[in-house]
Amino acid sequence: MNAGPPRVPAEPLAALVDAVQANCHVADARHATELPLCIYLLQMRELYRWERGQAFGTALDRLDVGCWLAQREDLWARVEASALRPLPWQGRLFDPQDADALNAALIPHGLLYGAGYAGSDRPSFFVARLHRAERRGDDLSLHVADAEMARCLFAPPAALAGGRTIVLRRESLARWLWERFEAFSLRPHPGPFQALADAYGWAGPDGFVAALPRLVDDQSETLLLHEMGEHQAARELEPRWCAMRLALRQRRTETLVAAVRDHLADLLLTLPTLLERGDAPAMHFWFAGYEGQRQRLFPSLPRAYDAWRAGDAGRQLTRAARHGAAHFRRLADDVLSLHDGLGDDAGPAIDSLLMAPAAVCPSAGH
């Protein structure tokens, strides 16, 4: 009989959680207000819900949220210039950026630590209960986080850390899905999210919450495919891509180059795999999040999705994925060439390249 991980004494765990959360406050203090106002307020509301342990669908007290927001911004003003703390565990102090070393000590106890960057200079941290850890293929590890005990405002549901470890955050994925559901509920309309709701058979908040555990289980696999696609793209792009991103100074340029790489990952692996599997709910899930610069750079892709829904057996999506992968591979090469020639001054030229009409992927066959 498997006894599970050894019990973690409360005091060492509390000290670790406190140190991680302190570093989260420093990271948020330095970078949270760089977000667009609407996104900032939405993410702050969900951070409040997480800290208060509020269930999805619970009406939030506006006065309490306002007081909490003022207190949090006051805290950030006080800690913005603070250094990141080392992380204590079992008599040792760990560098907050060295997730591999700390996780070697934490995972046997059923815990998981995450450290990474959003963009070139925005650190993000968390510590959570470990849902599972396993190998994927010969050169990838998968770490899946469950309930989170410390986190930053920015909480990406999935990331490729260090080039060899995929980190999936189930709680963050659930919150992302809830935000999508809330936004959709305000303005229901036919499309991928409605198709996702139909696939899981939910109607209204109660139905969504009931379907959420299965939705998180299923769509964690879709996120995993994307990160595996990122790993595949990295074989062609790294280490030059990382050096290029570190040279960028504008948020829009960071978003643009991220969209190029996301397209490569999904057009090379995610969408072809979903088509091969015939996984309709996952396809609806993927297109429900298709927006922003990714959509601007490949605006015809949703039409191929519509054709798939209409019964073309994925022919247009297969053609679009092949055509788009070639386009974005060439575009990524152009971005890297600019950085090779201009070095740390390449940001404006890369921004101009990716904002130009020629950066937009034309429809397959055009």
KATA-V567730 format. One record per pair of residues at least 24 apart in sequence whose C-alpha atoms are under 7 Angstrom apart, sorted by sequence separation. I is the first residue (numbers start at 0). J is the second residue. If there is no record, write none. Layout:
# KATA-V567730
[[I/J] [I/J]]
This chain:
# KATA-V567730
[[125/149] [126/150] [139/163] [140/164] [141/165] [142/166] [143/167] [144/168] [145/169] [146/170] [125/150] [138/163] [139/164] [140/165] [141/166] [142/167] [143/168] [144/169] [145/170] [124/150] [125/151] [124/151] [123/151] [123/153] [232/263] [232/264] [111/144] [258/292] [326/360] [229/264] [258/293] [228/264] [228/265] [255/292] [323/360] [225/264] [228/267] [274/313] [225/265] [228/268] [228/269] [322/363] [173/215] [172/215] [224/268] [225/269] [319/363] [115/160] [224/269] [318/363] [169/215] [271/317] [28/75] [28/76] [25/75] [28/78] [29/79] [24/75] [28/79] [25/78] [25/79] [266/320] [266/321] [25/81] [266/323] [267/324] [266/324] [221/281] [22/83] [165/226] [263/324] [22/84] [296/358] [297/359] [218/281] [296/359] [297/360] [299/362] [263/327] [296/360] [157/222] [262/327] [263/328] [18/84] [19/86] [159/226] [18/86] [158/226] [162/230] [259/327] [15/86] [15/87] [259/331] [14/87] [15/88] [11/88] [198/280] [195/280] [195/283] [194/283] [195/284] [30/121] [192/283] [191/283] [192/284] [243/335] [191/284] [252/346] [26/121] [191/286] [192/287] [240/335] [243/338] [26/122] [191/287] [239/335] [26/123] [246/343] [248/346] [252/350] [255/353] [247/346] [23/123] [246/346] [7/108] [23/124] [6/108] [4/107] [5/108] [4/108] [4/109] [19/124] [19/125] [46/152] [43/152] [16/126] [42/152] [27/151] [27/152] [119/244] [119/245] [23/150] [24/151] [23/151] [20/149] [19/149] [20/150] [16/148] [16/149] [118/253] [56/204]]
